[in-house]
């Protein structure tokens, strides 16, 4: 179950002006909370995208290896190998 978190953030100067232009009647967001939630969601998507790209690169490298580099492993061998790491 997710918990509710309250954040207090102070911004001033250029950052405050920038936020003000994005919130309210002329902005894309109704309020600052909506804006911050959207920024957090976008950052979460960015991080998840980076992780997926890394996984794809690792898989591409693994599948590009010659057939004779592969070895047959059963579940117990994999568990034992991972326990040593």
C-alpha positions as CSV (number, residue, x, y, z in Angstrom):
1,X,0.0,0.0,0.0
2,X,1.4,3.4,-0.9
3,X,1.6,6.1,1.7
4,X,0.8,9.7,1.5
5,X,3.8,12.0,1.4
6,X,3.7,15.8,1.9
7,X,6.5,17.8,0.4
8,X,7.4,21.4,1.1
9,X,9.6,23.0,-1.5
10,X,10.8,26.6,-1.7
11,X,11.8,28.1,-5.0
12,X,12.6,31.7,-5.7
13,X,13.7,34.0,-8.5
14,X,13.8,32.5,-12.0
15,X,12.5,29.1,-10.8
16,X,9.5,30.7,-9.1
17,X,8.8,32.8,-12.2
18,X,9.1,29.6,-14.4
19,X,6.7,27.7,-12.2
20,X,4.2,30.6,-12.2
21,X,4.1,30.6,-16.0
22,X,3.2,26.9,-16.0
23,X,0.5,27.0,-13.3
24,X,-2.9,28.8,-13.2
25,X,-5.2,30.2,-15.9
26,X,-2.4,30.7,-18.5
27,X,-0.4,27.6,-17.6
28,X,-0.7,23.9,-18.4
29,X,-1.4,22.9,-14.8
30,X,-4.2,24.0,-12.5
31,X,-2.0,24.0,-9.4
32,X,1.6,23.5,-8.3
33,X,0.9,20.1,-6.8
34,X,-0.3,18.8,-10.2
35,X,2.8,20.3,-11.8
36,X,5.1,18.6,-9.3
37,X,3.3,15.2,-9.7
38,X,3.7,15.4,-13.4
39,X,7.4,16.2,-13.1
40,X,7.9,13.2,-10.8
41,X,6.0,10.9,-13.2
42,X,8.1,12.1,-16.1
43,X,11.3,11.5,-14.1
44,X,10.1,8.1,-13.1
45,X,9.5,7.2,-16.8
46,X,12.9,8.6,-17.7
47,X,14.6,6.3,-15.1
48,X,12.6,3.3,-16.1
49,X,13.5,4.0,-19.8
50,X,17.2,4.1,-18.9
51,X,16.9,0.8,-17.1
52,X,15.1,-0.8,-20.1
53,X,17.7,0.6,-22.5
54,X,20.4,-0.9,-20.3
55,X,18.7,-4.3,-20.2
56,X,18.1,-4.2,-24.0
57,X,21.8,-3.5,-24.5
58,X,22.9,-6.3,-22.2
59,X,20.5,-8.7,-24.0
60,X,21.7,-7.6,-27.4
61,X,25.3,-8.3,-26.3
62,X,24.4,-11.7,-24.9
63,X,22.5,-12.8,-28.0
64,X,25.4,-11.6,-30.2
65,X,27.8,-14.0,-28.5
66,X,28.8,-17.1,-30.5
67,X,26.9,-20.3,-29.9
68,X,29.9,-22.0,-28.3
69,X,30.0,-19.3,-25.6
70,X,26.8,-20.6,-24.2
71,X,26.6,-23.3,-21.5
72,X,23.7,-25.4,-20.4
73,X,22.6,-24.6,-16.8
74,X,19.8,-25.9,-14.6
75,X,18.1,-23.9,-11.9
76,X,20.3,-25.2,-9.1
77,X,23.5,-24.2,-11.0
78,X,22.1,-20.7,-11.6
79,X,21.1,-20.3,-7.9
80,X,24.6,-21.5,-6.8
81,X,26.3,-19.1,-9.2
82,X,24.2,-16.1,-8.1
83,X,24.9,-16.9,-4.4
84,X,28.6,-16.6,-5.1
85,X,28.2,-13.1,-6.5
